[in-house]
Amino acid sequence: MLALFISSFVTLFVVLDPPGCVPIFSSLTNGASVAHRRVMALRSVVIASIVLVLFALFGEPFLRALGISLAAFKIAGGLMVFLIAIDMVFEKRTERRENRAESVKSAAAAAAKPIEEEDISVFPMAIPMLAGPGAIAAIMLLTARTNGIAETATVLGALGAVMLLTLVSLLAAGPLMKLMGAKFEGALTRLLGVILAALAAQFVVDGIKESFKLA
């Protein structure tokens, strides 16, 4: 169980990337009061957690209803997660997130609304920055590999731990931005990207084995 928890925790931590969400959240909530930032951080994490838990518990029956095998989803999901890893290694993911944050701020400015009045907890923080396609694919892949309630609970426990760390990161966005610095954040993102690429490759290998009934 410990190995499953660690594997699930690492996978979800890398995909959700709590450190990478810190500068984006800080940028999106620039000008908001401390109390409003806390509310948006909590709401973002809660909504993203609900979405991911729903896909973890009911994603497999949903796939069966569409006639999609778990093996096919593992391969497709592994490839999707691998693309995220490539983006992380070359820092394209952070760049896209920053561009998305700027577009939200620009839209608010064009509407002549103060930034502090904007609630970014649902979009874009909860969806798609936290509970995006990569995170949904990862949690479904992890639960698809479990056997029994105990293992499923272990994966959900790992998800809870990652979401708790994400909440702490968002609440401490201001101090963390000063502490981390751009260079450290870039190095950490690249390292996590390499780890995620290896995990994504394992997902694809598992899917191919199941598809061709390899031992």
N, C-alpha and C positions, 0 to 999 in steps of 0.2 A: 504493500500500500504506500509505503514511504517513497519508493521509486516512482510509482504512478503520480503521487502528489508533486514530487519534484519536477518530473517531466512535464506535467500539465501546467504547473506554476511557471516554469521557464518559458514554455510555449506561449501562454497567455500574456505573460509579462512582456515578452518581446513583441508580440502582435499589438497589444494595446499601447505599449510604449509610454508608461506614465511620465518619465522624464521629458519625453518629446512633446507631451501635451502641455507642460508647464509654460513654455514661452507663448504658445498659441492662446491658452486661456488668459494669460497675463495681457496679451495684446487685445483680445476680444473684450475684456472687461476693464480696459483702461478708462479711467474716469469714473467708474462705478464706486459706490460706497463699500466699505469693508463688509457690512452686513449683507448687502445685495450680492457681493461676490461669494460669500459663504453659502447663501441660499442657492445660487446658480450652480456652484460646485457640487453641493449635496444632491440637487435635483438631477444634474447631468449623470452622476454616478448611479443613482437609483434607477433612472429610466434605462440607461444602458444595461444595467444588471438584469432588469426584468426582461428586456429583449433577448439577451444572451441566454438566460435561463430557459425561456420559452423555446428557443431554438435547440437548446441542449436536450430538453425533455421531449419535445414533439417534432423535432426536425426530421428524425428518421421515419416516422409514420407519414409525414408530409411528402418525403421523397418517394416512399413506396406508392403513395396515391398518384404520383406523377409518373410512375414506372421507371424511376431512376434507381439503379443499384447502389449499395453502399461503396462497392469497389470503384464504380465510376465516379462517385462523389469524392472519394479519397484522392483519386488521381487528379480530378479537376481542382479540388480544394488545395491539394499539395502544390500544384502549379501556380495557383493564385497566391498562396502564401509565399512561394519562392519568388514571385515577382515583387512582392512587398519587401522581401529580404534584399533583392537586388537594388531596389529603390533606396533602402536604408543604407546600404554600403556606399552608394554613390550620392547620398543625401538628397535624392529627388523627392522622397516622401515629405521631409521637413519643408522643402521648398513649396510643394503643392499645398501643404497645410497652411503655410504662411500666406500664400496667394489667396486661399479660401478665406482666411481671416480678414485680409485686406478688402476682399470683395464685400464681405458682410459689413465692415465698417464704412465702406464707400456707399453702400446702399442706404445705410442709416443716415449718413450725411446728406445724400441726395434727397431723402425724404424729410430733411430738416428736423430730424429727431435727435435729441441728445443721446450719446452712446449709453449713458447710464440707464436710460429707459428701456433699452433693448434687453430682452431675455434670450440669451444664447444657450440656455441649458438643454433645450430639446434639439434645436438645430443651430449651429453645426456641431456642438460639443457631444451630446449623447449619440446622435446619429448625423453624420457617419464617422465622426472622429474617434469615438470609443467603440460603439457597436456597429462597425462598418462591415463590408463584405469579408475582409480578412479575418476579423474576430469571429464572425458568425461561422465561417468555414472552419476555423480552428476549433471552436467549442463543439461543433457537430462531429468533427473528425475524432476529437478526444473521447467524446461519449460513445461514438460508434465502436471504439476499441475496448470498451468496458464490458465486463461480465458481472451482472448482478447489481443489486441496489448499493452495496457497500462501495464498489468501485465508482459507480456513478456519483455517489455522495462525495467521494474523494476528489473527483474532478470538479464538482461544484464547490467544494471547500477551497480548492486552489483558485477557482474563479473569484470566490469571495475575498480571499487574501489579496489577490491582485487588485480587485476593485477597491479594497480598503486602502492599499498603498496609493492607488490613483487618487482617491479622495484626499488623502493626506498631502499628496503632491500639489493638487489644485488649491487646497486651503493655504498651503505655504508657498504659493507661486512667486510672490514678491521676493521673500528672502532667498528662495532657491535660485532664482534668476541671478541674484548677486553672487551667490556662493558657487554655482556651477561654472558659469562663464561659457562663452561660445565654443572654445577649443575643447574643453572637457566634454561638453554635450556632444560635439561632433565625433569625438573618439569613441564615446560610449555607444552612440548610435551605430557606428560601423561595426563594432565588436558584436553587438546584439544582432546585427544583420547577418553576420557570418554564422552565428549559432542558429538563427531562424532558418537560414538556407539549408543547413544540415537536417534540421527537423522536418522541413518541407520535403526534402528528398526522401526521408524515411516514410512519409505519408504516401508518396508516389510508389515507392517500392512495395509497401503493404498492399496498395490497391492493385498493382500488377500481379502480385502473388495470388491474391484472391480471385482475380479475373481469369487467370490461366491455371488455377489450382496447383500452384507450385508449392513445394514443401518448404 
